[in-house]
Amino acid sequence: MGIFENFQKWADDRFDGDIIVKGNEIVVNSIFADDTKHHLWCSPSGGKKGRKNGVFHCFKTDRKGSLVKLIQIVDKCSRDRAVSIFYGRSSIEDLEQKLYEFFENQDKEQQPEIIPEKKQLLLPEGSSLINSLPNNNFWRNLATEYLKKRKIPIDGLYICKTDPYKARIIIPYYDRNGNLFYWNGRHVGNSKLRYKGPPKEVGVGKSDVLYFAGGNWADSGEEIYLCEGEFDALSIFYSGLNGVACGGKNLDDKQVNLIKDYKIVICLDNDKAGAGGMTVMPDIINRNLESKNLKDRLMFVSPYKAYKDWNQMFVKEGPNVMKSYMIASKKKLDFQAPLGTGGDYFRLKGI
């Protein structure tokens, strides 16, 4: 797959298929302004000057830059990760490499836990704890109805009433001591930018942190279920397991360091990337760890094939079925046969 196809696939995923291909350019709604007429033009070939990392131009705000930078902004990821996405290196390869590098250095001198630099971080202005608002309050009802569809309790979650995070449910990240050190905002409407975190000036990004659902950090040595998004992690948490979100399908160095003391069950979604990753990952990591006696530290499980992610399965099946399914369906990452996805759901149901 070439660079153009790589970027087209990425854009199609991030903008929910609302893209237009015009010759050598891909056109989407601008992320820099309210836009419904596709003012953001993207050229993977680098435009007239053939710039190496592609170029974009927003004709509504006149903002310009490289496509690598655009990927960084939208995915809130490191430059290295954005380069990998642009040039087509798979997120599964990134994840495998990060885990391999961690275990390769396991016997070396222990490094201190990497925690983002301590700065005063505040929730967005205009944020209110949902359950602190009156029962007939518009913002409380807006957030409650959205979360009700996902069967996620409102406890500990916020709703923002003012720009630039207006109509976003704010999901706080807490460290082991209960201090706020990151947050993410999920829009409850049809915004093309579904998630929006703190401004980069804060000095901490999505790739620096992990979300332990509800601020409940597992004890050292416990099993954690590492998934992609916060609502998936909350679904796992409300099913009675340790739900953790890494914000995507790859792990950066700081995130790997934060899970070094746990037994890890990798729980990617049932989309093409997640399902494909669960098929090839066991053999890849097994080869890397074969002589290190660490195979029991890594397992995987994916949602039953009828569901695209863990929250969807949680909504349809409920916490008890989901917990028993995840425990019974997880497999070691030294499994040699092609795995497919979904586990034996009917066996769990006694059918």
VEXDREN-2710 file (C-alpha; in Angstrom, 1 decimal):
% VEXDREN-2710
k/r/px/py/pz
1/MET/0.0/0.0/0.0
2/GLY/1.4/3.4/-1.0
3/ILE/1.6/6.6/0.9
4/PHE/-1.6/8.0/-0.7
5/GLU/-3.6/4.9/0.2
6/ASN/-2.2/4.9/3.7
7/PHE/-3.3/8.5/4.3
8/GLN/-6.6/7.9/2.6
9/LYS/-7.3/5.0/4.9
10/TRP/-6.3/7.0/8.0
11/ALA/-8.5/10.0/6.9
12/ASP/-11.5/7.7/6.1
13/ASP/-11.3/6.3/9.7
14/ARG/-10.8/9.6/11.5
15/PHE/-13.4/11.6/9.5
16/ASP/-16.0/8.7/9.5
17/GLY/-15.8/8.3/5.8
18/ASP/-16.6/11.9/5.0
19/ILE/-13.8/12.5/2.6
20/ILE/-13.5/13.6/-1.0
21/VAL/-10.7/12.4/-3.4
22/LYS/-9.8/14.9/-6.0
23/GLY/-6.9/13.7/-8.2
24/ASN/-3.8/13.5/-6.0
25/GLU/-5.5/15.3/-3.0
26/ILE/-7.9/14.3/-0.2
27/VAL/-10.4/16.8/1.0
28/VAL/-12.0/16.8/4.5
29/ASN/-13.8/19.1/6.8
30/SER/-11.4/21.4/8.6
31/ILE/-10.5/20.6/12.2
32/PHE/-9.4/24.2/12.7
33/ALA/-12.9/25.8/12.3
34/ASP/-16.5/24.9/12.1
35/ASP/-16.7/23.5/8.6
36/THR/-19.2/21.4/6.6
37/LYS/-17.8/22.2/3.1
38/HIS/-14.5/20.4/3.1
39/HIS/-12.1/23.3/3.3
40/LEU/-9.1/21.2/4.5
41/TRP/-7.0/20.0/1.4
42/CYS/-4.4/17.3/2.0
43/SER/-1.7/16.3/-0.5
44/PRO/0.2/13.1/0.5
45/SER/2.6/13.7/-2.5
46/GLY/3.7/17.0/-0.9
47/GLY/2.1/19.5/-3.2
48/LYS/3.9/21.6/-5.8
49/LYS/7.2/21.3/-3.9
50/GLY/6.9/17.6/-3.3
51/ARG/7.5/18.0/0.4
52/LYS/8.6/14.7/2.1
53/ASN/5.9/14.4/4.8
54/GLY/3.0/15.7/2.7
55/VAL/1.2/19.0/3.1
56/PHE/-2.2/20.3/4.2
57/HIS/-3.9/23.7/3.6
58/CYS/-7.1/24.9/5.4
59/PHE/-8.7/27.4/3.0
60/LYS/-11.0/28.6/5.8
61/THR/-8.3/29.6/8.3
62/ASP/-5.2/29.6/5.9
63/ARG/-3.5/27.2/8.3
64/LYS/-0.8/25.1/6.6
65/GLY/1.6/22.3/7.6
66/SER/2.8/18.8/7.0
67/LEU/0.4/15.8/7.0
68/VAL/2.6/14.2/9.7
69/LYS/1.8/17.3/11.9
70/LEU/-1.9/16.9/11.0
71/ILE/-1.9/13.3/12.2
72/GLN/-0.2/14.4/15.4
73/ILE/-2.9/17.0/16.1
74/VAL/-5.8/14.7/15.3
75/ASP/-4.4/11.5/17.0
76/LYS/-2.6/13.5/19.8
77/CYS/0.4/11.2/19.3
78/SER/4.1/11.6/19.1
79/ARG/5.9/12.6/15.9
80/ASP/7.5/9.2/15.6
81/ARG/4.0/7.6/15.8
82/ALA/2.6/10.0/13.2
83/VAL/5.5/9.2/10.8
84/SER/4.8/5.5/11.2
85/ILE/1.1/6.1/10.4
86/PHE/1.9/8.3/7.4
87/TYR/4.4/5.9/5.9
88/GLY/2.3/2.8/6.6
89/ARG/4.1/1.0/9.4
90/SER/1.4/-1.0/11.3
91/SER/0.3/0.0/14.8
92/ILE/0.6/-3.7/15.6
93/GLU/4.3/-3.7/14.7
94/ASP/4.7/-0.6/16.9
95/LEU/3.0/-2.3/19.8
96/GLU/5.0/-5.5/19.4
97/GLN/8.3/-3.5/19.2
98/LYS/7.5/-1.5/22.3
99/LEU/6.7/-4.6/24.3
100/TYR/9.7/-6.4/23.0
101/GLU/12.0/-3.5/23.9
102/PHE/10.6/-3.5/27.4
103/PHE/11.1/-7.2/28.1
104/GLU/14.5/-7.1/26.4
105/ASN/15.6/-4.6/29.1
106/GLN/13.8/-6.4/32.0
107/ASP/17.0/-7.7/33.5
108/LYS/18.8/-4.4/33.3
109/GLU/18.9/-1.8/36.1
110/GLN/15.3/-1.0/37.1
111/GLN/14.3/2.4/35.9
112/PRO/12.1/4.7/38.1
113/GLU/8.4/4.9/37.0
114/ILE/8.0/7.7/34.5
115/ILE/5.2/10.0/35.5
116/PRO/4.5/13.2/33.6
117/GLU/6.1/16.3/35.0
118/LYS/3.9/17.5/37.9
119/LYS/2.1/20.7/36.9
120/GLN/-1.2/22.1/38.0
121/LEU/-3.7/20.7/35.6
122/LEU/-7.3/21.9/35.7
123/LEU/-10.4/20.6/34.0
124/PRO/-11.7/22.8/31.1
125/GLU/-13.4/26.0/32.2
126/GLY/-17.1/25.5/32.4
127/SER/-16.9/21.8/33.5
128/SER/-19.3/20.5/36.1
129/LEU/-19.5/17.1/37.8
130/ILE/-22.6/15.6/36.1
131/ASN/-24.2/14.3/39.2
132/SER/-23.7/17.7/40.9
133/LEU/-26.1/19.4/38.5
134/PRO/-29.9/19.7/39.2
135/ASN/-32.0/16.8/37.9
136/ASN/-33.8/19.1/35.4
137/ASN/-30.5/20.7/34.2
138/PHE/-30.1/20.6/30.4
139/TRP/-26.4/19.7/30.5
140/ARG/-27.0/17.0/33.1
141/ASN/-29.7/15.5/30.9
142/LEU/-27.6/15.7/27.7
143/ALA/-24.7/13.9/29.3
144/THR/-26.9/11.4/31.1
145/GLU/-28.8/10.4/28.0
146/TYR/-25.6/9.9/26.0
147/LEU/-24.0/7.7/28.8
148/LYS/-27.3/5.8/29.3
149/LYS/-27.0/4.5/25.7
150/ARG/-23.6/3.2/26.6
151/LYS/-24.7/2.0/30.0
152/ILE/-22.0/3.9/31.7
153/PRO/-22.8/5.5/35.1
154/ILE/-22.3/9.3/35.4
155/ASP/-20.3/8.9/38.6
156/GLY/-17.0/10.8/38.4
157/LEU/-17.6/12.2/34.9
158/TYR/-18.0/15.8/34.0
159/ILE/-19.8/17.8/31.3
160/CYS/-18.3/21.0/29.8
161/LYS/-20.8/23.8/29.0
162/THR/-18.4/26.3/27.3
163/ASP/-16.1/26.4/24.3
164/PRO/-13.7/25.0/23.2
165/TYR/-14.9/21.9/25.0
166/LYS/-18.6/22.6/24.9
167/ALA/-20.9/19.5/24.9
168/ARG/-18.0/17.2/25.7
169/ILE/-18.0/14.6/28.5
170/ILE/-14.7/15.1/30.4
171/ILE/-13.1/11.9/31.5
172/PRO/-10.5/12.7/34.2
173/TYR/-7.3/10.7/34.6
174/TYR/-6.0/10.3/38.1
175/ASP/-2.6/9.1/39.3
176/ARG/-2.0/6.6/42.1
177/ASN/-2.5/9.4/44.7
178/GLY/-5.7/10.6/43.3
179/ASN/-4.3/13.7/41.6
180/LEU/-5.6/14.8/38.2
181/PHE/-2.8/14.4/35.6
182/TYR/-4.7/14.3/32.3
183/TRP/-8.2/14.3/30.9
184/ASN/-10.0/13.6/27.6
185/GLY/-13.2/15.1/26.2
186/ARG/-15.7/13.0/24.2
187/HIS/-18.2/15.0/22.1
188/VAL/-21.8/13.9/22.6
189/GLY/-22.8/15.1/19.2
190/ASN/-21.6/14.7/15.6
191/SER/-18.2/16.6/15.9
192/LYS/-15.6/15.2/13.4
193/LEU/-13.1/15.5/16.2
194/ARG/-14.6/13.1/18.6
195/TYR/-12.0/13.3/21.3
196/LYS/-10.2/16.4/22.4
197/GLY/-7.6/16.5/25.2
198/PRO/-5.8/19.3/27.1
199/PRO/-3.8/21.9/25.0
200/LYS/-0.3/20.8/24.2
201/GLU/1.0/23.8/26.3
202/VAL/0.1/21.7/29.4
203/GLY/3.1/19.5/28.6
204/VAL/1.5/16.1/28.8
205/GLY/-0.1/14.2/25.9
206/LYS/-2.1/11.0/25.3
207/SER/1.0/9.0/24.7
208/ASP/2.4/9.9/28.2
209/VAL/-0.5/8.5/30.2
210/LEU/-2.8/5.5/30.8
211/TYR/-6.4/5.6/31.9
212/PHE/-7.1/3.4/34.9
213/ALA/-10.9/3.3/34.9
214/GLY/-12.4/5.3/37.7
215/GLY/-9.0/6.2/39.0
216/ASN/-8.6/2.6/40.4
217/TRP/-5.0/1.7/39.9
218/ALA/-4.5/-2.1/40.2
219/ASP/-2.0/-3.4/42.7
220/SER/1.4/-4.6/41.5
221/GLY/1.2/-8.1/40.0
222/GLU/-2.5/-8.0/39.3
223/GLU/-4.0/-8.6/35.9
224/ILE/-5.1/-5.6/33.8
225/TYR/-7.2/-5.6/30.7
226/LEU/-5.5/-3.1/28.3
227/CYS/-7.9/-1.7/25.7
228/GLU/-8.1/1.3/23.4
229/GLY/-10.6/3.8/24.7
230/GLU/-11.9/5.1/28.0
231/PHE/-15.5/3.9/27.6
232/ASP/-14.2/0.4/26.8
233/ALA/-12.1/0.5/29.9
234/LEU/-15.1/1.7/32.0
235/SER/-17.2/-1.1/30.5
236/ILE/-14.5/-3.6/31.6
237/PHE/-14.3/-1.9/35.0
238/TYR/-18.0/-2.1/35.6
239/SER/-17.9/-5.8/34.7
240/GLY/-15.6/-6.3/37.7
241/LEU/-12.1/-6.4/36.0
242/ASN/-9.2/-3.9/35.9
243/GLY/-9.9/-1.8/32.8
244/VAL/-7.1/0.3/31.4
245/ALA/-7.0/2.4/28.2
246/CYS/-4.0/3.4/26.2
247/GLY/-5.7/5.6/23.7
248/GLY/-5.1/3.5/20.6
249/LYS/-3.4/0.4/19.2
250/ASN/0.1/1.3/20.1
251/LEU/2.1/2.0/23.3
252/ASP/4.8/4.6/23.8
253/ASP/7.8/4.2/26.1
254/LYS/6.2/6.0/29.0
255/GLN/3.0/3.9/28.8
256/VAL/5.0/0.6/28.6
257/ASN/6.8/1.7/31.8
258/LEU/3.5/2.3/33.6
259/ILE/2.4/-1.3/33.1
260/LYS/5.7/-3.0/33.8
261/ASP/4.5/-4.5/37.1
262/TYR/1.3/-6.1/35.8
263/LYS/0.0/-9.2/34.1
264/ILE/-1.3/-7.8/30.8
265/VAL/-4.3/-8.9/28.8
266/ILE/-4.3/-7.0/25.5
267/CYS/-7.9/-6.2/24.4
268/LEU/-8.0/-4.5/21.0
269/ASP/-11.3/-3.8/19.2
270/ASN/-12.8/-6.0/16.5
271/ASP/-12.1/-3.6/13.7
272/LYS/-9.8/-4.7/10.9
273/ALA/-6.6/-3.5/12.6
274/GLY/-7.6/-4.9/16.0
275/ALA/-8.7/-8.3/14.6
276/GLY/-5.7/-8.6/12.3
277/GLY/-3.4/-7.7/15.1
278/MET/-4.8/-10.4/17.4
279/THR/-4.2/-12.9/14.6
280/VAL/-0.5/-12.2/14.0
281/MET/0.6/-10.8/17.4
282/PRO/0.9/-14.1/19.4
283/ASP/3.4/-15.6/17.0
284/ILE/5.5/-12.4/16.7
285/ILE/5.8/-11.9/20.5
286/ASN/6.3/-15.6/21.2
287/ARG/9.4/-15.6/19.0
288/ASN/10.8/-12.6/20.7
289/LEU/10.1/-13.9/24.3
290/GLU/10.8/-17.6/23.7
291/SER/14.0/-17.6/25.7
292/LYS/13.0/-15.1/28.4
293/ASN/10.5/-17.2/30.5
294/LEU/8.0/-14.3/30.4
295/LYS/5.2/-15.6/28.3
296/ASP/2.7/-15.7/31.2
297/ARG/2.9/-11.9/31.4
298/LEU/1.1/-11.4/28.1
299/MET/-2.4/-12.6/27.0
300/PHE/-5.0/-11.4/24.7
301/VAL/-8.8/-11.4/24.2
302/SER/-11.0/-9.7/21.6
303/PRO/-14.8/-9.0/21.7
304/TYR/-17.2/-11.7/20.5
305/LYS/-17.3/-11.2/16.7
306/ALA/-20.8/-9.8/16.7
307/TYR/-19.5/-6.6/18.5
308/LYS/-17.0/-4.0/17.3
309/ASP/-15.7/-3.1/20.7
310/TRP/-16.1/-3.8/24.4
311/ASN/-18.6/-1.1/25.2
312/GLN/-21.0/-2.5/22.5
313/MET/-20.7/-6.0/24.0
314/PHE/-21.2/-4.5/27.5
315/VAL/-24.4/-2.8/26.4
316/LYS/-25.8/-5.8/24.7
317/GLU/-24.8/-8.6/27.1
318/GLY/-24.3/-6.9/30.5
319/PRO/-21.5/-7.1/33.0
320/ASN/-21.8/-10.7/34.2
321/VAL/-21.6/-12.3/30.7
322/MET/-18.9/-9.9/29.6
323/LYS/-16.7/-10.7/32.7
324/SER/-17.1/-14.4/32.3
325/TYR/-16.5/-14.2/28.5
326/MET/-13.2/-12.2/29.0
327/ILE/-11.9/-14.5/31.6
328/ALA/-12.7/-17.7/29.7
329/SER/-11.7/-16.4/26.3
330/LYS/-8.3/-14.9/27.0
331/LYS/-5.3/-16.8/25.5
332/LYS/-1.6/-16.8/25.9
333/LEU/0.4/-15.0/23.3
334/ASP/2.4/-18.1/22.5
335/PHE/-0.7/-19.6/20.7
336/GLN/0.6/-21.0/17.4
337/ALA/-2.6/-21.6/15.3
338/PRO/-4.4/-18.8/13.5
339/LEU/-6.6/-17.3/16.1
340/GLY/-9.5/-15.4/14.5
341/THR/-11.5/-13.2/16.8
342/GLY/-14.4/-13.5/19.2
343/GLY/-13.9/-16.5/21.5
344/ASP/-16.5/-19.2/22.1
345/TYR/-19.4/-17.1/23.2
346/PHE/-22.0/-19.8/22.8
347/ARG/-20.1/-22.2/25.0
348/LEU/-20.3/-19.5/27.8
349/LYS/-24.1/-19.2/27.2
350/GLY/-24.5/-23.0/27.5
351/ILE/-25.9/-23.3/24.0
END
